[in-house]
Amino acid sequence: MMRLLSWNVQWCRGIDGRIDPGRIAAEAKRLADPDVVCLQEVAAGFYDAGDQFELLRALFPGYGAFAVWPVEREGKRFGNMLLSRLPVARVLRHSLPWPPAPGSPSMPRAALEAVIEAPFGPLRVLTTHLEYYSAEHRAAQVGRLRAIHAEALAERQAHDRPGPFQADPLPPDALWCGDFNFRPDDPLHGRILSGGFADAWQALHPGKPHPHSFHVHERGPGKEPYCCDFAFVSTGLAPRLRAMRVDQANQASDHQPVILELG
């Protein structure tokens, strides 16, 4: 069995306005005792938050810690983090498209991918956070994610000598998780499925609507709750899905933690 927790932690700021990486770590462990933790919106220097990448690394002893920060300037960083107590064979960091956007705010985005040695075999775990404001950006970013998956499946020349050219083939099984910033009925959701993936919630709960994962505890105009935090698995991995839940009671972020079990 492998348990994964994915969570947009909003730079570790809770509904109460308190920034507390320790609370995020404690809640993640309490909710799932996860083997793999995928976090989005981790900050260093922004929002007077300190270096959350280092703080969270220290709060998960026994886990390998990996990060990608597509935003980096003046000593400040903002991005995604993956922690794993299972062996990690390879780590890849992918920049996602950032087209011109004169009509809306935007920021660079990235995906962090790790080859995890799960008890049932290796798989690629990818976590990302797509653009919030621009649908055009999200479409380009989904296109790049599909290309990343196709590249992983492509044949490569064997090279078994030690060194950086050593060609360890990437496993075909993949799990994508994170804040995709679209809703279940968005055509981009269907575009991911048509690229060889299944929505883990739909696979485990056919016909049931996705639980809300955003704005669950906030109120006000434009803050109606909806789902934008997903887990997608490649079709070959789908038979290993065992359980999925969204903890809707949690108030340590403006998003809800997503917990997935595979075996």
N, C-alpha and C positions, 0 to 999 in steps of 0.2 A: 504494500500500500504506500502511496505517496500523497501527502497532503500539501496543498499549495494555498497560500493566502495572497490575494491581490487587493491593493488598497491605494486610492488616491488620498494622500494624507494631508493635503493642503498646507504644506510646510509645517506639519504637526500642530496645526491650530484647530482647536475644538470649537464646537458651537458656543461654548462659554467665552471664546476669545483668547483662551490661554494657549500659548505655544509650549508644548511639552513632549519632546521625543521619548522620554521615559514612559509616558502614558501610552503612546503608540506601541512601543515594544511590549509593554505589559499586556495590553489588550490583544495584540496579535498572538501572544503565547497563550493567553487565557482562552481565546476563542477557538484555536485550532491546533496548538502545539505543532506549527507547520514545519515541514521539511524544507520548503522553498517559500520565500517571502518576496513579493514583487511590489515595490512602492513607487508611486508617481508623485510628482510635485515635492521633491526633496530639495531643500535650499541650503546654501552656505553663503552667509553674508547678507542676503536679502531679508527684509522684514525683521531685522535685528534678531535673527534666528540662530546665530552661531553657525558652526560647521556641522550640519545635521548628518552629512555623510560619515564623518568620523564618529559622532555621537552614537549613531545607530549601529555602526560597525562594532563599537565597544559594548553596546547593549545586547548584542547577539553573539556571545562567546560560543566558540565551537562551530560557527558558520563562516564559510567563505563569503566575502563581501565584494561586490562589483558595482560599478556605477557608470553612467553616461550623463554628461551635462551639455546639452546643445546650446545652452545660454551660459556664456562665460565672459565677464568683463569686469575690469577694475577689482580683481580679486573676489568677485562674486560668482556663484555657480547655481544653476537650477536645472534639475533633470530627474532621472529615474535611477532606481537602485534595485539590485537583486541580491538576496542573501540565501545561501544554501548550506545545509548541513550534510547533504549528499555530495559525493564527489562531482567536481566540475571538470570536464575534459577540455573544453575550449570556450572562449568568450569572444563574441563579435559585437562590434558597435556600428550601427548603421545610421547615417544621416538621412533624414527624410526631406522631401521637397519643401522648399520655402519660396513659392512663386511671388511675384510682385503683388502687393495688396494695398493699393492706394485708398481703398474705401473702407478698410477695417483694421483694427489692431491685429498684430500677429507676432509670433516669436518662432525662432528655429525649433524644430522638433527632431527627435531621434528615437531609435529602438535599440534596446539592449537584449542580446540573445546569448544564451549559455547552453552548452550541451551538458545535460544532467544525467548522471548514471543512476537511474531509478532502480528499485529492486526488480522490476520486470524488464529492464533493458533501457538503453539510452534514448533520450528524446531531446529535442530542441525547445527550450522555454524562451519565449520572446515577450518582453513587456514594453509597452509604449503608452504615449499620451498624445493623441492627435489634436490638431488645432480646434479651438473652441469657436472662434468668431467666423471663420471663412469656410464655407462649404466647398469652394474650389480647392482650397488647401487640403481639406480632408480627402477629397477625391484623389488628388495627386498622391497623397500619403498612402492611401489604401492601395493604389496602383504600385507603389514602390514595395509595400509589404508583400504583395503577390509576387513581384519579381524576386524578392529576397527568398521566398519559398522555392520558386523555380530554380534559382541559382543553387540552393542547397541540394536539390535533387539532381543537378547536372553531373555528368561524369567528369572526373578529373584524373589526370595522369598520376599513376602510383609513384611515390618517391619515399622510400623507406629509410634513407640515410638520416642520421640525426641533424637537426637544424630547422630553421623556419620553413623550409620547403617541404617538410615531412607532410604527406597528404593523408591525414586521417579522414576518411569519408564521413560526411555529416549524416546523422540518422534521418530516415525519411519521416519519422513521427515528429509532430510539432504541436505545441500548445502556445497560443497567443492570448495574452491577458492585458488588461489595463483599462484606461479611460479613453474610449474611442470617440467620445463627444458626438455620437449620433444615437438615434433612438432605434428600437427594434424594427420599426416599419420603414426606416430609411433605406433607399436603394443601395447604399454602400454596405449595409448589413448583408443584403443579398449578393453583392459583388464578392464579399469574402467567402460566403458559402459556395458560390460558383467556382471559386479558386481551389476547391478541394478540402473545404473545412465544414465542420458541423458546429452549430451553436450548442455549447454544453448544456445550458439550461433547457433548451428545446428538446435535445436528445433525451434528457432524463425526465422531463416533465411535459410530454407532448400535449399541446392544446392549452397549457396554462400560461397566462401572461407573465412576462419577466417581472420579478420584484423590483420596486423602485430602488435605485441606488444613489440618487442625487436629490438634494433639496428635501429630504425626508423630514428633517427637523427645523427647517427654515420656513418662514412665512412671509408673504408680501407679493406685490406684483412681479410677475416674471419668475417666480420661484416655486412653481408647481412641481411636485415630485415626478420623476421619470427615471428610466433606466438608461444609462450610458456606459456602464462598467460591465464588460463582457469577458467570457472565456470561450475561445474557439479552439477546437482540436481537429487535427487532420483526420480524414475519414478512417485511416488505418488505426488511429489511436482511440477512436470513439468507443469501440467495444470495451475499453478499459475504464470508462467512466463509471464511478460508483455512487457519488453523491455530490450535490452542489447546493449551497445555501448563501443567502445574503443576510448578514446580521443587521437588521433594521433598527435595533434598539440603540446601537452605538452612537455616541455623540462626540467622539474624539476628533472627528473631521467633518467636513460638509458632505463627504461621500461615505458610503457604507462599505465595510469589508466584504469581499467575495471569497468564499472558501470552497475549494474543489478537492475531491478525492478520486484517485485513480488506482487501480490495482490489477 
